[in-house]
């Protein structure tokens, strides 16, 4: 069965861009006679708010969408992500990194090929690591690309793209996990990172098609690597265009884009919005 999902983070109110993504997934599921899942990605406990989560349900209902219940909330399933992290640790695929973001940025800036190079690190010697742990120093769990490449050998990683990436990528895509460097999979301040949680959730919920914006196309490469390392299935991906405002910039929470609540307040109807986005 065709199964897709809309997975917002309750860190702000939904805007047009969210609505377009939710409608794209919902309409695809309906056309295929499949299932549409709502997932609340609230592992960032420093920014998630109950009022934003409640507003997500309200806004999607206003749009006329229906979804499977119960709704999976990531904060209620941390044991699933911990188990996957432990499996990666047992295979020697992750390491504790005590470097700060600033230190890593400085390292990248000193690299011979400039700041676009993805950063790679390595585990500390056991004695040094034990000393830092005893001192209570913060650290992040990072995926070791060196270890991952050794584990995979010459195995090629591919994924099927039914939509289009930012540069027109379509069809069978060869994943390049090196683009992200040694990505963070967990850290003390926000717990589990997006990449790990999302591949675990998609597998557990039987998601067959991931429909999302082109801004997340790059994330597919490292997510495909994690699927291989954890022996998880790989969904079909369908990345869609990003909506932009009059200034040509895509709608974003950080830019205080007009929210769906704002649209309702000034009399915009769901039908108006659907027509504006090309769904009717």
For each residue, the residues with C-beta under 8 A, 3 or more apart:
1: 33 34 35 206 208
2: 28 29 32 33 34 35 208 209
3: 29 34 35 37 205 206 207 208 209
4: 25 28 29 34 35 36 37 207 208 209 210 211
5: 25 36 37 38 39 202 205 207 210
6: 21 22 25 26 36 37 38 39 60 67
7: 38 39 40 41 198 201
8: 14 18 22 40 41 56
9: 40 41 42 44 47 48
10: 40 42 48 49 50 52 53 55 56
11: 44 47 48 49 52 253
12: 52 253 259
13: 52 55 59 253 259 260 261
14: 8 18 19 22 55 56 59 60 259 260
15: 18 19 251 252 253 257 258 259 260
16: 19 20 243 251 257 258 260 263 273 277
17: 20 21 213 242 243 250 251 252 257
18: 8 14 15 21 22 59 260
19: 14 15 16 22 23 59 63 260 273 277
20: 16 17 23 24 240 243 277
21: 6 17 18 24 25 211 212 213 240
22: 6 8 14 18 19 25 26 60 63 65
23: 19 20 26 27 63 65 274 277 279
24: 20 21 27 28 211 240
25: 4 5 6 21 22 28 29 36 211 212
26: 6 22 23 29 30 36 65 67
27: 23 24 30 31 279
28: 2 4 24 25 31 32 34 209 211 238
29: 2 3 4 25 26 32 34 35 36
30: 26 27 33 34 36
31: 27 28
32: 2 28 29
33: 1 2 30
34: 1 2 3 4 28 29 30 208
35: 1 2 3 4 29 68
36: 4 5 6 25 26 29 30 65 66 67 68
37: 3 4 5 6 67 68 72 205 207
38: 5 6 7 56 57 60 67 68 71
39: 5 6 7 71 72 73 74 201 205
40: 7 8 9 10 53 56 71 72 73 74
41: 7 8 9 74 194 197 198
42: 9 10 45 48 53 73 74 75
43: 48 74 75 78 81 190 191 192 193 194 197
44: 9 11 47 48 190 191
45: 42 48 75 190 191
46: 189 190
47: 9 11 44
48: 9 10 11 42 43 44 45 52 53 75
49: 10 11 52 53
50: 10 53 54
51: 54 55
52: 10 11 12 13 48 49 55 56
53: 10 40 42 48 49 50 56 57 73
54: 50 51 57 58
55: 10 13 14 51 52 58 59 261
56: 8 10 14 38 40 52 53 59 60
57: 38 53 54 60 61
58: 54 55 61 62
59: 13 14 18 19 55 56 62 63 260 261
60: 6 14 22 38 56 57 63 65 67
61: 57 58 64 65
62: 58 59 260 264 270
63: 19 22 23 59 60 260 270 273 274
64: 61 270
65: 22 23 26 36 60 61
66: 36
67: 6 26 36 37 38 60 71
68: 35 36 37 38 71
69:
70:
71: 38 39 40 67 68
72: 37 39 40 76 77 201 205
73: 39 40 42 53 76 77
74: 39 40 41 42 43 77 78 81 192 197 201
75: 42 43 45 48 78
76: 72 73
77: 72 73 74 80 81 201
78: 43 74 75 81 82 191 192
79: 82 83
80: 77 83 84 200 201 204
81: 43 74 77 78 84 85 186 192 196 197 200
82: 78 79 85 86 192
83: 79 80 86 87
84: 80 81 87 88 196 200 230
85: 81 82 88 89 94 141 185 186 192 196
86: 82 83 89 90
87: 83 84 90 91 230
88: 84 85 91 93 94 143 185 229 230
89: 85 86 92 93 94 141
90: 86 87
91: 87 88 147 151 229
92: 89 144 147
93: 88 89 143 144 147 148 151 229
94: 85 88 89 141 142 143 144 147 185
95: 121 122 123 124 141 142 144
96: 123 124 129 133 139 140 141 142
97: 121 139 140 141 142 182 184
98: 124 132 137 138 139
99: 103 104 107 121
100: 103 104
101: 104 105
102: 105 106
103: 99 100 106 107
104: 99 100 101 107 108 119 121
105: 101 102 108 109
106: 102 103 109 110
107: 99 103 104 110 111 119
108: 104 105 111 115 117 119
109: 105 106 114 115
110: 106 107
111: 107 108 114 115 117
112:
113: 116 117
114: 109 111 117
115: 108 109 111
116: 113
117: 108 111 113 114 181
118: 178 179 180 181 182
119: 104 107 108 181 182
120: 145 146 181 182
121: 95 97 99 104 142 144 182
122: 95 144 146
123: 95 96 129 144
124: 95 96 98 128 129 132
125: 128 129
126: 129 130
127: 130 131
128: 124 125 131 132
129: 96 123 124 125 126 132 133
130: 126 127 133 134
131: 127 128 134 135
132: 98 124 128 129 135 137 139
133: 96 129 130 136 137 139
134: 130 131
135: 131 132
136: 133
137: 98 132 133
138: 98 187 188 189
139: 96 97 98 132 133 187 188
140: 96 97 184 185 186 187 188
141: 85 89 94 95 96 97 184 185 186 187
142: 94 95 96 97 121 182 183 184 185
143: 88 93 94 148 182 183 185 222 225 226
144: 92 93 94 95 121 122 123 147 148 182
145: 120 148 149 177 178 181 182
146: 120 122 149 150
147: 91 92 93 94 144 150 151
148: 93 143 144 145 151 152 177 225 229
149: 145 146 152
150: 146 147 153
151: 91 93 147 148 229
152: 148 149 155 157 228 229
153: 150
154:
155: 152 228
156: 174
157: 152 174 175 177 224 225 228
158: 172 173 174 175 224
159: 172 173 175 220 224 234 236 237
160: 171 172 173 236 237
161: 164 165 169 170 171 172 173 217 220 237 238 239
162: 170 209 236 237 238
163: 170 211 214 237 238 239 240
164: 161 168 169 170 214 239 241
165: 161 168 169 170 173 214 217 239
166: 169 214 215 217
167:
168: 164 165
169: 161 164 165 166 173 217
170: 161 162 163 164 165
171: 160 161
172: 158 159 160 161
173: 158 159 160 161 165 169 220
174: 156 157 158
175: 157 158 159 220 221 224 225
176: 179 221
177: 145 148 157 180 221 222 224 225
178: 118 145 181
179: 118 176 218 221 222
180: 118 177 183 218 219 221 222
181: 117 118 119 120 145 178
182: 97 118 119 120 121 142 143 144 145
183: 142 143 180 193 195 222
184: 97 140 141 142 187 193
185: 85 88 94 140 141 142 143 192 193 195 196
186: 81 85 140 141 191 192 193 196
187: 138 139 140 141 184 190 191 193
188: 138 139 140 191
189: 46 138
190: 43 44 45 46 187 193
191: 43 44 45 78 186 187 188
192: 43 74 78 81 82 85 185 186 196 197
193: 43 183 184 185 186 187 190 196 197
194: 41 43 197 198 219
195: 183 185 198 199 219 222 223 226
196: 81 84 85 185 186 192 193 199 200 226
197: 41 43 74 81 192 193 194 200 201
198: 7 41 194 195 201 202 223
199: 195 196 202 203 223 226 227 230 232
200: 80 81 84 196 197 203 204 230 232
201: 7 39 72 74 77 80 197 198 204 205 207
202: 5 198 199 205 207 210 232 235
203: 199 200 206 207 227 230 232 233
204: 80 200 201
205: 3 5 37 39 72 201 202
206: 1 3 203
207: 3 4 5 37 201 202 203 210 235
208: 1 2 3 4 34 235 236
209: 2 3 4 28 162 235 236 237 238
210: 4 5 202 207 235 236 237 238
211: 4 21 24 25 28 163 238 239 240
212: 21 25 216 237 238 239 240
213: 17 21 216 239 240 241 242
214: 163 164 165 166 217 239 240 241 242
215: 166 242 250
216: 212 213 219 220 239
217: 161 165 166 169 214 220 237 239
218: 179 180 221
219: 180 194 195 216 222 223
220: 159 161 173 175 216 217 223 224 237 239
221: 175 176 177 179 180 218 224 225
222: 143 177 179 180 183 195 219 225 226
223: 195 198 199 219 220 226 227
224: 157 158 159 175 177 220 221 227 228 234
225: 143 148 157 175 177 221 222 228 229
226: 143 195 196 199 222 223 229 230 232
227: 199 203 223 224 230 232 233 234
228: 152 155 157 224 225 231
229: 88 91 93 148 151 152 225 226
230: 84 87 88 199 200 203 226 227
231: 228
232: 199 200 202 203 226 227
233: 203 227
234: 159 224 227
235: 202 207 208 209 210
236: 159 160 162 208 209 210
237: 159 160 161 162 163 209 210 212 217 220
238: 28 161 162 163 209 210 211 212
239: 161 163 164 165 211 212 213 214 216 217 220
240: 20 21 24 163 211 212 213 214
241: 164 213 214
242: 17 213 214 215 250 251
243: 16 17 20 250 251 277
244: 247 248 249 250 251
245: 248 249 250 251 257
246:
247: 244
248: 244 245
249: 244 245 252 255
250: 17 215 242 243 244 245
251: 15 16 17 242 243 244 245 255 257 258
252: 15 17 249 255 257
253: 11 12 13 15 256 257
254:
255: 249 251 252
256: 253
257: 15 16 17 245 251 252 253
258: 15 16 251 262 263
259: 12 13 14 15 262 263
260: 13 14 15 16 18 19 59 62 63 263 264 273
261: 13 55 59 264 265
262: 258 259 265 266
263: 16 258 259 260 266 268 273
264: 62 260 261 267 268
265: 261 262
266: 262 263
267: 264
268: 263 264 272 273
269: 272 273
270: 62 63 64 273 274
271: 274 275 280
272: 268 269 275 276
273: 16 19 63 260 263 268 269 270 276 277
274: 23 63 270 271 277 279 280
275: 271 272 278 279 280
276: 272 273
277: 16 19 20 23 243 273 274
278: 275
279: 23 27 274 275
280: 271 274 275
